[in-house]
Amino acid sequence: MELSNFGTVAKRDYRALKPMSLPLIGVLVSGLLIGCGLIFRTYTVSMSSAPWEVARQLGLPYIAVEVAVILYALRRDFSLRTIWQQIPRFPRFALTCFFGLYWIGATFVSELGLLALAQNIIILIHLIFCAAIY
């Protein structure tokens, strides 16, 4: 498969997870939404304890499921290195610059350093999750 002037991508399929059926995805997403609704009973006011409020604001149940999918994919030969190597050189350079500036901003510039760092880690988990299910 040719990608303009940036290079080529190998035709080998690197998917670690087999595609799921649409009803199964619907059941899993519905279960997660119902579970979060039972855990976090209110979305209009803050939770009674600070740890629960942090878990609700950061979406930790969703992150836990994403991490479980990533770990499952890793056990089934998922490789970030292979996916990274499939990205053509110029977009890979742009992504490297983006990630570098993103982490520098959270670490050195943000007034809420730990919260910004937590958000960066969560976004990184989202991106790795996307790669794992791709």
C-alpha positions as CSV (number, residue, x, y, z in Angstrom):
1,M,0.0,0.0,0.0
2,E,1.6,3.3,-1.1
3,L,1.4,6.4,1.0
4,S,2.3,9.3,-1.4
5,N,5.9,10.4,-1.0
6,F,6.3,9.5,2.6
7,G,7.2,5.8,2.1
8,T,5.4,2.5,2.1
9,V,3.7,0.4,4.7
10,A,4.2,-3.3,4.9
11,K,1.1,-5.3,3.9
12,R,1.4,-7.6,6.9
13,D,-1.5,-7.4,9.3
14,Y,-0.3,-6.6,12.8
15,R,-3.6,-6.7,14.5
16,A,-3.4,-8.2,17.9
17,L,-7.1,-8.2,18.6
18,K,-9.7,-9.8,16.3
19,P,-12.5,-7.5,15.4
20,M,-15.5,-7.8,17.8
21,S,-19.0,-8.0,16.7
22,L,-21.1,-4.8,17.0
23,P,-23.6,-6.3,19.5
24,L,-20.7,-7.4,21.8
25,I,-19.2,-3.9,21.7
26,G,-22.7,-2.5,22.5
27,V,-23.0,-4.8,25.5
28,L,-19.6,-3.9,26.8
29,V,-20.1,-0.2,26.4
30,S,-23.5,-0.3,28.0
31,G,-22.2,-2.3,30.9
32,L,-19.5,0.2,31.5
33,L,-21.9,3.1,31.4
34,I,-24.3,1.4,33.8
35,G,-21.4,0.5,36.1
36,C,-20.2,4.1,36.1
37,G,-23.8,5.3,36.7
38,L,-24.0,3.0,39.8
39,I,-20.6,4.0,41.1
40,F,-21.0,7.7,40.5
41,R,-24.6,8.5,41.3
42,T,-24.4,12.2,40.7
43,Y,-23.0,14.4,38.0
44,T,-24.4,17.7,39.0
45,V,-22.5,18.1,42.3
46,S,-19.2,16.8,43.5
47,M,-18.9,13.5,45.2
48,S,-18.7,13.3,49.0
49,S,-15.1,12.2,49.1
50,A,-12.2,13.7,47.2
51,P,-10.8,10.3,45.9
52,W,-14.2,9.5,44.4
53,E,-14.4,12.9,42.8
54,V,-11.0,12.5,41.3
55,A,-11.9,9.1,40.0
56,R,-15.1,10.5,38.4
57,Q,-13.4,13.5,36.9
58,L,-10.5,11.5,35.4
59,G,-12.8,8.7,34.2
60,L,-10.8,6.0,36.0
61,P,-13.3,3.2,35.3
62,Y,-12.9,3.8,31.5
63,I,-9.1,4.0,31.9
64,A,-9.1,0.7,33.8
65,V,-10.9,-1.0,31.0
66,E,-8.6,0.6,28.4
67,V,-5.5,-0.6,30.3
68,A,-7.1,-4.1,30.5
69,V,-7.5,-4.2,26.7
70,I,-4.0,-2.9,26.2
71,L,-2.6,-5.6,28.5
72,Y,-4.6,-8.3,26.7
73,A,-3.3,-7.0,23.3
74,L,0.2,-7.1,24.6
75,R,-0.2,-10.7,25.6
76,R,-1.4,-11.4,22.0
77,D,1.8,-9.9,20.4
78,F,0.7,-6.3,20.2
79,S,3.8,-4.2,19.6
80,L,4.0,-0.4,19.7
81,R,7.4,-0.5,18.1
82,T,5.9,-2.2,15.0
83,I,3.1,0.4,14.7
84,W,5.6,3.2,15.3
85,Q,7.8,1.9,12.5
86,Q,4.8,1.8,10.1
87,I,4.3,5.5,10.4
88,P,6.2,7.4,7.7
89,R,9.2,9.5,8.7
90,F,7.7,13.0,8.5
91,P,4.5,12.3,10.5
92,R,6.6,10.3,13.0
93,F,8.8,13.4,13.4
94,A,5.8,15.6,13.9
95,L,4.3,13.2,16.5
96,T,7.6,13.2,18.3
97,C,7.7,17.0,18.5
98,F,4.1,17.0,19.6
99,F,4.6,14.5,22.4
100,G,7.8,16.2,23.6
101,L,6.1,19.6,23.8
102,Y,3.0,18.1,25.4
103,W,5.0,16.5,28.2
104,I,7.3,19.6,28.7
105,G,4.2,21.8,29.0
106,A,2.7,19.5,31.7
107,T,5.9,19.1,33.6
108,F,7.5,22.5,33.6
109,V,4.8,25.1,32.6
110,S,1.5,24.0,34.1
111,E,0.6,25.4,37.5
112,L,-1.3,22.2,38.3
113,G,1.7,19.9,37.6
114,L,0.4,16.6,39.0
115,L,-3.1,17.1,37.4
116,A,-1.6,18.0,34.1
117,L,0.8,15.0,34.3
118,A,-2.2,12.7,35.1
119,Q,-4.1,14.1,32.1
120,N,-1.1,13.5,29.9
121,I,-0.8,9.9,31.1
122,I,-4.6,9.4,30.5
123,I,-4.3,10.7,27.0
124,L,-1.3,8.5,26.3
125,I,-3.4,5.5,27.5
126,H,-6.2,6.6,25.1
127,L,-3.7,6.7,22.2
128,I,-2.2,3.3,23.1
129,F,-5.7,1.9,23.4
130,C,-6.5,3.2,19.9
131,A,-3.4,1.5,18.6
132,A,-4.2,-1.7,20.4
133,I,-7.7,-2.0,18.9
134,Y,-6.6,-0.8,15.5
